[in-house]
Amino acid sequence: MIKNERQHLITKAQAKKFKEAIEAFDNKTTDTPPLLAKAQREAMESQLAELKWQLDEYEKLRSGRLRRLKKSSRTFSLKRLLGSCLGGCLANYLPSYLNGIR
């Protein structure tokens, strides 16, 4: 979440870099397996979309079109999913990992 003009400028610059990185990625030929290349590109697109969303929300807030920032249901759901997965996955994994160290 962008909270001030400095963060806004930094986020804007990062979004521009991501856009350029995606263009460079598309123009680059590699021996990377197609499925992996697709996953990498989609990850970059996802990050760029998140940055653009943050920029848009901040600009709406700054212009007065938005009175307060709303939590993105998409972000909230993702955090909840990751939290439950990490909690559950790590809870199941760590005891066996720790037993192997002893």
C-alpha positions in Angstrom: 0.0 0.0 0.0 1.4 3.4 -1.0 1.2 5.9 1.8 3.0 9.0 0.5 4.4 10.7 -2.6 7.9 9.2 -2.2 6.5 5.7 -2.2 4.3 6.7 -5.1 7.3 7.7 -7.2 9.3 4.6 -6.2 6.3 2.3 -7.1 5.8 4.2 -10.4 9.5 3.6 -11.3 9.3 -0.1 -10.3 6.2 -0.5 -12.5 8.1 1.0 -15.4 11.0 -1.4 -14.8 8.7 -4.4 -14.7 7.1 -3.4 -17.9 10.5 -3.1 -19.6 11.6 -6.4 -18.1 8.5 -8.1 -19.6 9.3 -6.6 -23.0 12.9 -7.7 -22.7 11.8 -11.2 -21.6 9.5 -11.5 -24.7 12.4 -10.5 -27.0 14.9 -12.8 -25.4 15.5 -16.3 -26.8 16.5 -18.9 -24.2 16.6 -22.6 -23.7 14.1 -22.3 -20.9 11.3 -24.9 -21.1 8.1 -23.3 -22.4 6.1 -24.0 -19.2 8.8 -22.4 -17.0 9.0 -19.4 -19.3 5.2 -19.0 -19.2 5.2 -19.2 -15.4 8.0 -16.6 -15.2 6.2 -14.2 -17.6 2.9 -14.6 -15.7 4.7 -13.9 -12.4 6.1 -10.7 -13.8 2.6 -9.7 -15.2 1.0 -10.4 -11.8 3.5 -8.2 -10.0 3.0 -5.4 -12.6 -0.7 -5.7 -12.2 -0.4 -5.4 -8.4 1.9 -2.3 -8.7 -0.6 -0.7 -11.2 -3.5 -1.4 -8.7 -1.5 0.2 -5.9 -0.8 3.2 -8.1 -4.4 3.6 -9.1 -5.7 3.3 -5.5 -3.2 6.0 -4.3 -4.0 8.3 -7.2 -7.8 7.9 -6.5 -7.1 8.7 -2.8 -4.9 11.7 -3.6 -7.5 13.1 -6.1 -10.3 12.7 -3.6 -12.2 10.1 -5.7 -11.6 7.6 -2.8 -12.0 8.7 0.8 -10.1 5.8 2.4 -8.2 2.8 1.2 -10.1 -0.4 1.0 -8.5 -3.7 1.5 -8.4 -5.5 -1.7 -10.4 -8.7 -1.4 -8.0 -10.3 -3.7 -5.0 -9.4 -1.5 -6.9 -10.3 1.7 -7.9 -13.7 0.3 -4.4 -14.4 -0.9 -2.9 -13.5 2.5 -5.5 -15.6 4.3 -4.8 -18.6 1.9 -1.0 -18.2 2.3 -1.3 -17.8 6.1 -3.4 -21.0 6.5 -1.2 -22.9 4.0 2.1 -21.8 5.6 0.7 -22.4 9.1 -0.6 -25.9 8.2 2.3 -26.9 5.9 5.0 -25.7 8.2 3.2 -27.2 11.3 3.2 -30.6 9.5 6.7 -30.3 8.1 8.7 -28.9 10.9 8.3 -31.8 13.4 9.6 -34.3 10.9 12.4 -31.9 9.9 13.4 -31.4 13.5 13.4 -35.1 14.2 15.8 -35.6 11.4 18.3 -33.1 13.0 18.4 -34.8 16.4 
